[in-house]
Amino acid sequence: MIETRGMGAGRFGFFSWHRFFRTPLSAAPLAVAVLWSWTVPCHAGGGPESVFVVVNTSNSDSLAVANAFVALRGIPPLNVFAIAWDGPDDAVPISVFRERILGPVLTAIDTRGLAAQVDCIAYSCGFPWRIDFQDDLPESLLDRDKYPAGSLTGMTFLFSATLEPPVGSIPRWLARHANHYSPPPATDGAVATTRGFRAATGWGPDGEPALVGGRHHVLSVMLGVTAGRGNSVDEIIKSLTASTAADGSRPTGTIFFVTNSDVRTTTRSAGFPATVAAIQAAGAAATIVTGTLPRQSAAVAGVMTGTAEFDWAASGSRLLPGAICDNLTSFGGVFSPAAEQTPLSEFVRAGAAGASGTVIEPYALADKFASPALHLHYVRGACLAEAFYRSIRSPYQLLVVGDPLCQPWADRPAVDVTVADAQSGGPVDLARPLMGSLTIAPHSSATKTSPIDRYELFVDGIRIASCREGDDLPLDTGRFSDGHHELRVVAIDSSPLETQGRWVGGTIFANHGHRLTLSAEPRRVSMAGSLRIRLSGTPADSVTVFTAGRVLGRVTGEEGTPIDTTLDIAATLLGPGVVVLHATAHLAGVAVANAAPVTVTVTKESAAVLTPQAGDRSR
């Protein structure tokens, strides 16, 4: 948590999700706090600062998967949002989705000052995968649309249309080209350009940023599904772990486009030859084979197929880390136990970084599925979420599952920084407490294909400044609370993908004489146990203890008396896995001191336990 003393509206523009509500904010049934009005130019290419993770705190599986993803990807605590969802895990009416899931998520993004930097909403498991919208259909469609439902991710991606209940008109999300981020395919099925995504950018009908207006979208995935025919927590975490390690690995395996006489392949196989040629021209291996799956291949870097049923284990093939697998069939995204056809979870079980499937009968309409360009965008360096949505023209029924940030073919710059006192110009040691105004000089290795365009500075997950290559980033530590803060410097290259590299480091600000320490025992605890939290420091009105996305407890201080107290927290509040605890002290409602974070591990017999990835500087 950070304090924003003196940080009012400045020269930067402001993007608010809530301008897409049809009703004014004053009339909306959502509580909206004062919005931060300072932002900087947004970026694309995928990064932990741009992902907003939604976790169901009423579901142990959801906590375990979210904890793993946050630890693996270094998601800032401010980018995690908790919902105590007690509804069904399969389908809900669109009115419930708006009021209890999507609306609160977008409100949280706004009120936390993240509207200009969040490009992707990633749901952990434990949320309904289908959204029923029959109540929104006009009378003219009530008898014609036999399958009035969309997916959790598709309806979130089309948030600006989803949030506007149509009044006697056809909902915009039903359009064959509702996704303006996806460009029209060429006559041979190939796609000329691959471009990074920005939620704050309006997109024109040709898949390029609009000079004025345009449609706004937000990338969306589910990290995994454990309900019904879904995966186990261990399978999902294993997939997320492998996909994180796959970044920048440039897999040497082959991407297989599988064809046969089934309409499930002929719907999009016309674009296979041109796409294979383009992938090969980009330096990766791709081929077209006949059947339902690649057979006896030890190095599968991706799959596009179409079949009602498949048995991956029987194929004798092995997926490489980071692989996307996509199957065109009716019920690949249906997890009801009695459902027909093979669900996408079989690909995740085999090690895929991502897969997709429709949640209700879509008919054989190519626009409702990823085009062959899915794999071309991926090979060109797009992250998994960008590759999917750049290739889907009408995504409202398609559920996308996996690691949104996976970028096996990205050429990421390495970043380092030099910090100096702003007045003297002398070097500053980040391991020692910092005071006053500083200048951060970023430097990085250029990517093989594009020079660095700019750098962006984040403090505790909030972007506060940017500079061009060769300039410095200013940081006035006096505007923030005392104590621990995380600094991130992100380098963004000049390619259309705006590929990122980052430096991450923790430090201490010491300007106002406030102090807070946090300790936890034991550091390894079972889900049935509890933690004893000890807090000590200078006088404060209250201290909040929190972890990513949720407050764990608060203690009240006495005026003029130093903080020295303990707090017991049940491990069930944390969920299984690696969890980082934070604490912030407040005076008169203002944050004045942050404690250094403490990492604990919560064990559960059925859940894998991770340690955070080493080398924050390379994330």
C-alpha positions in Angstrom: 0.0 0.0 0.0 1.3 3.4 -0.8 0.6 6.9 0.2 0.0 9.6 -2.4 0.8 12.8 -0.7 0.6 15.7 -3.1 -0.1 13.4 -6.1 -3.1 15.0 -7.7 -4.2 15.2 -11.3 -1.3 15.9 -13.5 -0.3 16.0 -17.2 -1.3 12.3 -17.7 -4.6 11.2 -19.2 -7.1 9.1 -17.4 -8.9 5.9 -18.4 -11.9 4.7 -16.5 -13.8 1.4 -17.0 -16.9 3.0 -15.6 -17.5 5.2 -18.6 -18.8 2.1 -20.3 -21.7 1.8 -17.9 -24.9 2.9 -19.5 -26.2 4.4 -16.2 -24.2 7.2 -14.6 -22.0 6.2 -11.7 -24.2 8.0 -9.2 -27.1 5.7 -10.3 -25.1 2.5 -10.6 -25.6 -0.1 -7.8 -21.8 -0.3 -7.3 -19.8 1.5 -4.6 -17.2 3.6 -6.3 -14.5 5.4 -4.3 -12.5 8.5 -5.3 -10.5 7.5 -8.4 -6.9 8.3 -8.9 -6.4 10.6 -11.8 -2.8 10.3 -12.6 -1.6 7.7 -15.1 1.1 7.3 -17.8 1.0 5.9 -21.3 0.0 2.3 -21.3 1.9 -0.6 -22.7 1.3 -4.0 -24.3 3.2 -7.2 -24.6 2.1 -8.7 -21.4 3.5 -8.3 -17.8 2.5 -9.0 -14.2 1.6 -5.4 -13.6 -1.1 -5.5 -16.3 -2.9 -8.7 -15.1 -5.7 -8.4 -12.5 -6.3 -11.7 -10.7 -9.7 -12.6 -9.4 -9.8 -15.2 -6.6 -12.8 -16.9 -4.9 -12.0 -16.8 -1.2 -14.8 -19.3 -0.5 -13.0 -22.0 -2.5 -9.8 -23.6 -1.4 -8.9 -24.7 -5.0 -9.3 -21.1 -6.2 -7.0 -19.8 -3.4 -4.4 -22.5 -4.2 -4.3 -21.7 -8.0 -4.3 -18.0 -7.4 -1.5 -18.3 -4.8 0.6 -20.3 -7.3 0.1 -17.9 -10.2 0.8 -14.8 -8.1 4.0 -16.4 -6.8 5.2 -17.7 -10.2 4.5 -14.5 -12.1 5.3 -11.9 -9.4 1.8 -10.3 -9.5 1.7 -7.2 -7.3 -0.6 -7.6 -4.3 -2.7 -4.6 -5.5 -3.5 -6.6 -8.7 -5.4 -9.4 -6.8 -9.1 -9.1 -6.0 -11.0 -11.4 -3.7 -14.7 -12.3 -4.2 -16.4 -14.6 -1.7 -18.4 -16.3 -4.5 -21.0 -18.8 -3.1 -22.9 -19.2 -6.3 -22.8 -22.1 -8.7 -19.6 -23.1 -10.5 -21.2 -23.8 -13.8 -23.7 -21.2 -15.0 -25.3 -17.9 -13.8 -27.7 -15.4 -15.4 -26.0 -12.4 -16.9 -27.6 -10.1 -14.3 -25.9 -11.9 -11.5 -22.6 -11.9 -13.5 -22.8 -8.1 -13.9 -23.8 -7.4 -10.3 -21.6 -9.9 -8.4 -18.6 -10.6 -10.5 -17.8 -8.3 -13.5 -19.1 -5.0 -11.9 -17.2 -5.4 -8.7 -14.0 -6.4 -10.6 -14.1 -3.3 -12.8 -14.9 -1.1 -9.8 -11.9 -2.5 -8.0 -9.6 -1.8 -10.9 -10.8 1.8 -11.0 -10.7 2.5 -7.3 -7.2 1.0 -7.0 -5.9 3.4 -9.6 -5.1 0.5 -12.1 -7.5 1.4 -14.9 -4.7 2.7 -17.3 -2.4 -0.3 -16.8 -4.7 -3.4 -16.5 -4.9 -5.2 -19.8 -6.0 -8.7 -18.6 -8.5 -10.1 -16.1 -7.5 -13.6 -15.0 -10.1 -15.6 -13.0 -8.8 -18.4 -10.8 -11.0 -21.5 -10.6 -14.2 -21.5 -8.6 -16.2 -19.2 -10.8 -19.0 -20.0 -13.2 -17.7 -20.8 -16.7 -21.0 -20.0 -18.5 -23.1 -16.8 -18.5 -26.8 -17.2 -19.6 -28.2 -14.1 -21.3 -31.6 -15.2 -22.4 -33.2 -12.4 -20.3 -31.3 -9.8 -22.4 -32.5 -11.0 -25.8 -35.2 -9.0 -27.7 -38.4 -10.8 -28.6 -37.2 -11.1 -32.2 -34.5 -13.5 -31.0 -36.2 -15.4 -28.2 -37.3 -18.2 -30.5 -34.3 -18.0 -32.9 -31.4 -18.3 -30.5 -31.6 -21.8 -29.1 -28.3 -21.4 -27.1 -28.4 -18.0 -25.4 -25.2 -18.2 -23.4 -21.6 -17.0 -23.4 -18.4 -17.9 -21.6 -16.9 -16.2 -18.5 -13.9 -15.0 -20.4 -15.7 -14.1 -23.6 -18.3 -11.9 -21.9 -15.5 -10.3 -19.8 -13.4 -9.6 -22.9 -16.5 -7.9 -24.4 -17.1 -6.0 -21.1 -18.3 -2.7 -22.8 -21.1 -4.6 -24.5 -21.8 -6.9 -21.5 -22.3 -3.9 -19.2 -24.9 -2.3 -21.4 -28.2 -4.3 -21.1 -29.8 -3.9 -24.5 -33.3 -2.3 -24.7 -35.1 -4.0 -27.4 -32.1 -4.4 -29.6 -29.7 -7.2 -30.5 -26.8 -7.3 -28.0 -23.5 -6.2 -29.5 -21.6 -9.2 -28.2 -23.5 -11.4 -30.7 -21.9 -9.7 -33.7 -19.8 -11.8 -36.0 -17.0 -9.2 -35.6 -17.6 -8.1 -32.0 -13.9 -8.3 -31.3 -12.2 -5.3 -33.0 -8.8 -6.3 -31.7 -8.9 -9.2 -34.1 -8.1 -8.1 -37.7 -9.9 -9.5 -40.8 -8.0 -12.5 -42.2 -6.5 -12.3 -45.7 -8.1 -14.2 -48.5 -5.6 -17.1 -48.0 -6.3 -17.1 -44.2 -3.0 -15.6 -43.1 -2.7 -12.4 -41.0 -0.2 -9.7 -41.9 0.3 -8.0 -38.5 0.7 -9.0 -34.9 0.1 -6.3 -32.4 0.2 -6.0 -28.6 -3.0 -5.4 -26.7 -4.0 -2.4 -24.6 -7.3 -2.2 -22.8 -7.1 1.6 -22.7 -6.9 1.7 -26.5 -9.9 1.9 -28.7 -9.7 -0.5 -31.6 -11.0 0.0 -35.1 -12.6 -2.7 -37.3 -9.3 -3.5 -39.0 -7.7 -4.6 -35.7 -5.6 -1.5 -35.4 -5.7 1.3 -32.8 -8.4 3.8 -33.7 -7.4 7.5 -34.0 -10.8 8.4 -32.4 -13.2 6.3 -30.4 -13.0 2.6 -31.3 -14.1 -0.3 -29.2 -12.6 -1.2 -25.9 -11.9 -4.8 -24.7 -10.0 -6.5 -21.9 -8.1 -9.8 -22.3 -9.5 -12.5 -20.1 -8.7 -16.1 -19.2 -9.4 -18.6 -16.5 -6.3 -19.9 -14.9 -8.0 -23.3 -14.6 -11.2 -25.1 -13.9 -11.5 -27.7 -11.2 -15.3 -28.3 -11.3 -16.8 -31.3 -13.0 -14.7 -32.5 -15.9 -11.9 -30.0 -15.1 -8.4 -30.5 -13.8 -7.0 -31.1 -10.4 -5.3 -28.3 -8.6 -2.0 -30.1 -9.0 -2.5 -30.4 -12.8 -3.2 -26.7 -13.1 -0.2 -25.6 -11.0 2.0 -28.0 -12.9 0.9 -26.3 -16.2 1.4 -22.8 -14.8 4.8 -23.7 -13.5 5.9 -25.1 -16.9 4.4 -22.1 -18.8 6.4 -19.7 -16.7 9.6 -21.5 -17.4 8.8 -21.6 -21.1 9.1 -17.8 -21.5 11.7 -16.9 -24.1 12.7 -20.5 -24.6 11.9 -20.5 -28.4 10.7 -24.1 -28.5 12.4 -26.2 -31.2 9.4 -28.5 -31.6 6.7 -28.5 -34.3 3.3 -26.8 -34.4 0.8 -29.3 -35.9 -2.2 -28.4 -37.9 -4.4 -31.5 -38.1 -7.0 -32.0 -40.8 -9.6 -34.6 -41.8 -13.0 -34.6 -43.5 -14.9 -33.6 -40.3 -16.5 -30.2 -40.4 -14.6 -29.5 -37.2 -11.4 -29.2 -39.2 -12.7 -28.1 -42.6 -14.2 -25.0 -40.9 -10.8 -23.5 -40.7 -8.4 -25.7 -42.6 -8.4 -23.5 -45.7 -6.1 -21.1 -43.7 -3.6 -23.8 -42.7 -1.2 -23.7 -45.7 -0.6 -19.9 -45.6 -0.3 -19.9 -41.8 2.2 -22.8 -41.8 4.3 -20.9 -44.4 4.2 -17.7 -42.3 5.2 -19.6 -39.1 8.1 -21.2 -41.0 9.1 -17.8 -42.3 9.1 -16.5 -38.7 11.7 -19.2 -37.8 9.5 -21.9 -36.2 8.5 -25.4 -37.3 5.0 -26.1 -38.5 3.3 -28.8 -40.5 -0.1 -30.1 -41.7 -0.9 -33.7 -40.9 -4.0 -35.9 -41.4 -5.9 -37.4 -38.5 -7.1 -36.1 -35.1 -3.8 -35.6 -33.2 -0.1 -35.6 -34.0 1.1 -39.2 -33.6 4.3 -40.3 -31.9 5.9 -36.8 -31.8 8.2 -36.2 -28.9 8.3 -32.4 -29.4 4.8 -30.8 -30.0 5.0 -27.0 -29.7 1.3 -26.5 -30.5 -1.8 -28.1 -31.9 -4.8 -27.0 -33.9 -7.3 -29.7 -34.6 -11.1 -30.5 -34.8 -12.6 -33.6 -33.4 -15.4 -34.6 -31.0 -13.3 -37.0 -29.0 -9.6 -37.5 -28.5 -7.2 -39.4 -26.3 -3.9 -37.5 -25.9 -2.1 -40.3 -24.0 -2.9 -42.8 -26.8 -1.3 -40.4 -29.4 2.2 -41.1 -28.1 3.0 -37.4 -28.4 4.5 -35.0 -25.9 3.7 -31.4 -25.4 6.6 -29.0 -24.9 6.2 -26.3 -22.1 4.3 -23.3 -23.4 2.3 -25.2 -26.1 -1.2 -23.9 -27.0 -3.6 -26.7 -28.0 -6.9 -25.8 -29.7 -9.7 -28.1 -30.7 -12.8 -27.0 -32.6 -15.8 -28.9 -31.3 -19.1 -28.0 -29.7 -18.5 -28.7 -26.0 -14.8 -28.4 -25.3 -15.5 -25.7 -22.7 -18.4 -27.6 -21.0 -17.3 -29.1 -17.6 -20.6 -30.7 -16.6 -19.9 -34.3 -15.6 -22.5 -35.8 -18.0 -21.4 -33.7 -21.0 -20.3 -35.2 -24.3 -17.1 -34.7 -26.2 -13.6 -34.3 -24.8 -13.1 -31.1 -22.7 -10.2 -28.7 -23.0 -8.9 -29.9 -19.6 -7.4 -33.0 -21.3 -4.9 -30.7 -23.0 -4.1 -29.0 -19.7 -3.6 -32.4 -18.2 -1.1 -33.2 -20.9 0.9 -30.1 -20.2 -0.6 -27.4 -22.4 0.0 -23.7 -21.3 -3.4 -22.8 -22.7 -6.5 -24.2 -24.5 -10.0 -23.1 -25.4 -13.5 -24.5 -25.9 -17.0 -23.3 -26.3 -19.4 -23.5 -23.3 -22.5 -24.2 -25.4 -23.4 -25.2 -28.9 -21.8 -22.7 -31.2 -22.4 -24.3 -34.6 -19.6 -24.6 -37.1 -19.0 -20.9 -37.4 -15.3 -20.1 -37.8 -15.5 -16.6 -36.2 -16.4 -18.2 -32.9 -13.1 -20.1 -32.7 -9.5 -19.2 -32.9 -8.3 -18.9 -36.5 -5.0 -20.6 -37.6 -3.3 -17.2 -36.9 -3.4 -18.1 -33.2 -0.1 -19.9 -33.5 1.4 -17.4 -35.9 0.8 -14.5 -33.4 2.3 -16.7 -30.7 5.4 -17.5 -32.7 5.8 -13.8 -33.5 6.2 -13.1 -29.7 2.6 -12.4 -28.5 1.7 -13.6 -25.1 -0.9 -16.4 -24.8 -3.9 -14.1 -24.1 -2.9 -11.7 -27.0 -2.5 -14.6 -29.4 -5.9 -16.0 -28.6 -7.9 -12.8 -28.8 -6.0 -11.4 -31.9 -7.3 -14.5 -33.7 -11.0 -14.7 -32.5 -13.5 -12.5 -34.2 -16.6 -13.5 -32.1 -15.3 -14.7 -28.7 -18.5 -14.5 -26.6 -19.0 -18.3 -26.3 -15.3 -19.4 -26.2 -13.7 -20.1 -22.8 -9.9 -19.4 -22.8 -8.0 -21.3 -20.1 -4.3 -21.1 -19.2 -1.4 -18.7 -18.4 -2.2 -15.4 -20.1 1.5 -14.2 -19.8 3.2 -17.2 -21.4 5.5 -16.0 -24.2 7.8 -18.8 -25.5 8.9 -16.8 -28.5 9.3 -13.4 -26.9 12.7 -11.6 -27.1 12.7 -9.9 -23.8 15.2 -7.2 -22.9 17.3 -7.6 -19.7 17.0 -4.6 -17.4 19.1 -3.0 -14.7 19.1 0.3 -12.9 21.4 2.9 -11.3 20.0 5.0 -8.6 21.4 8.5 -7.6 20.5 11.3 -5.2 18.6 13.9 -7.3 20.5 16.9 -5.7 24.1 15.6 -5.4 24.0 13.1 -8.2 25.9 10.6 -6.0 25.0 6.9 -6.1 22.5 5.5 -3.7 22.5 2.0 -2.2 19.0 0.4 -2.4 19.9 -1.9 0.5 20.0 1.2 2.8 17.0 3.4 3.8 16.3 6.0 1.1 15.3 9.7 1.6 14.3 12.6 -0.5 14.2 12.8 -4.3 16.1 10.2 -6.4 16.8 9.7 -10.1 16.7 6.1 -11.5 18.7 5.6 -14.6 17.5 2.5 -16.4 19.6 0.6 -18.9 19.0 -2.6 -20.8 20.1 -4.8 -23.6 18.2 -4.1 -26.8 16.2 -7.0 -28.2 17.4 -8.7 -31.3 14.7 -7.1 -33.4 13.7 -3.7 -31.8 15.4 -1.0 -29.7 14.0 0.1 -26.4 11.2 2.7 -26.7 10.6 3.7 -23.1 10.9 2.7 -19.4 8.1 2.8 -16.8 8.5 3.0 -13.0 6.1 1.2 -10.7 6.0 1.6 -6.9 4.1 -1.1 -5.1 2.5 -2.1 -8.4 1.3 1.4 -9.4 2.8 3.0 -12.4 4.0 6.5 -11.5 6.4 7.7 -14.2 7.8 6.9 -17.6 10.8 8.1 -19.7 12.3 7.6 -23.1 15.6 5.6 -23.7 18.5 7.7 -22.4 16.4 9.7 -19.9 16.0 9.2 -16.1 13.0 8.3 -14.0 12.2 10.6 -11.1 11.2 9.3 -7.7 10.3 11.5 -4.7 10.3 9.1 -1.8 8.8 11.7 0.5 5.4 11.3 -1.2 5.2 7.7 0.1 4.8 6.1 3.5 7.9 5.1 5.4 9.1 1.5 5.3 9.2 -1.2 2.7 8.3 -0.6 -1.0 8.7 -2.6 -4.1 10.2 -0.9 -7.2 9.8 -2.1 -10.7 11.4 -0.7 -13.8 9.9 -2.1 -17.0 11.6 -1.7 -20.4 9.3 -1.7 -23.4 10.7 -2.2 -26.9 9.6 -0.3 -30.0 8.0 -3.3 -31.9 4.2 -3.4 -32.5 4.1 -6.0 -29.7 5.9 -3.7 -27.2 7.7 -6.7 -25.6 8.8 -6.1 -22.0 11.6 -6.9 -19.7 11.8 -5.8 -16.0 13.9 -5.2 -13.0 12.3 -5.7 -9.6 13.8 -4.7 -6.2 12.7 -4.0 -2.7 13.8 -1.0 -0.7 13.0 1.2 2.4 11.8 4.8 2.4 12.6 6.7 5.6 11.4 10.3 5.5 8.8 10.8 8.2 10.0 8.9 11.3 7.5 6.1 11.2 8.3 2.4 11.5 6.5 -1.0 11.5 7.8 -4.5 11.7 5.9 -7.8 11.0 6.8 -11.4 11.9 4.9 -14.7 11.6 5.2 -18.0 13.2 5.4 -20.7 12.1 6.6 -20.0 8.6 5.3 -23.4 7.4 1.8 -24.3 8.5 -1.0 -26.7 7.5 -4.4 -25.6 6.4 -5.8 -26.8 9.8 -3.3 -24.6 11.7 -3.0 -20.9 12.4 -0.3 -18.2 12.3 0.7 -15.9 15.2 1.4 -12.5 13.7 3.5 -10.0 15.8 3.4 -6.3 15.0 5.6 -3.6 16.5 6.4 0.0 15.6 5.9 3.7 16.2 2.4 4.9 17.3 -0.4 4.4 14.9 -4.2 4.5 15.0 -4.5 1.1 13.3 -2.5 -1.6 11.5 -3.9 -3.7 8.6 -2.4 -7.1 7.9 -3.1 -8.3 4.3 -2.0 -10.6 1.6 -2.6 -10.4 -2.1 -6.2 -9.4 -2.7 -7.6 -9.6 0.8 -7.4 -8.1 4.3 -6.6 -10.7 7.0 -7.0 -8.6 10.1 -6.8 -5.2 11.7 -5.6 -4.0 15.1 -6.3 -0.7 16.8 -3.5 1.3 18.4 -3.7 3.7 21.4 -2.9 7.4 20.9 0.8 8.1 21.5 1.6 4.4 22.4 4.0 2.4 20.2 2.5 -0.6 18.4 3.3 -3.9 20.1 0.7 -6.6 19.6 -0.1 -10.0 18.2 -2.8 -11.3 16.0 -3.8 -14.9 15.2 -4.8 -15.8 11.6 -6.3 -19.1 10.5 -4.4 -20.7 7.6 -7.6 -21.3 5.8 -7.8 -17.6 5.1 -4.6 -17.8 3.1 -5.2 -21.0 1.1 -2.6 -23.6 0.1 0.7 -22.6 -1.3 3.3 -19.8 -0.9 1.7 -16.6 0.5 3.3 -13.2 1.2 2.0 -11.3 4.2 2.1 -7.5 4.4 1.2 -4.9 7.0 0.6 -1.2 6.9 0.1 1.3 9.7 -2.3 4.3 9.5 -2.6 7.6 11.2 -5.8 9.7 10.7 -6.7 7.4 7.8 -3.4 7.9 6.0 -0.8 5.1 5.4 2.4 6.0 7.3 4.5 2.9 7.5 4.8 -0.5 5.6 6.4 -3.5 7.2 8.8 -5.7 5.3 6.8 -8.6 3.8 7.0 -12.1 5.2 6.6 -15.3 3.2 4.9 -18.3 4.6 4.0 -21.7 3.1 0.6 -23.3 3.7 0.5 -27.0 3.1 -2.4 -29.2 2.0 -2.2 -32.8 1.2 -3.9 -32.5 -2.2 -2.2 -29.3 -3.4 1.3 -28.7 -4.8 3.4 -26.3 -2.8 5.6 -23.9 -4.8 8.5 -21.6 -3.9 8.5 -18.3 -5.7 10.6 -18.2 -8.9 14.2 -17.0 -8.3 15.6 -14.0 -10.1 12.9 -11.3 -9.8 15.1 -9.1 -12.0 14.4 -11.3 -15.0 10.6 -11.4 -14.8 
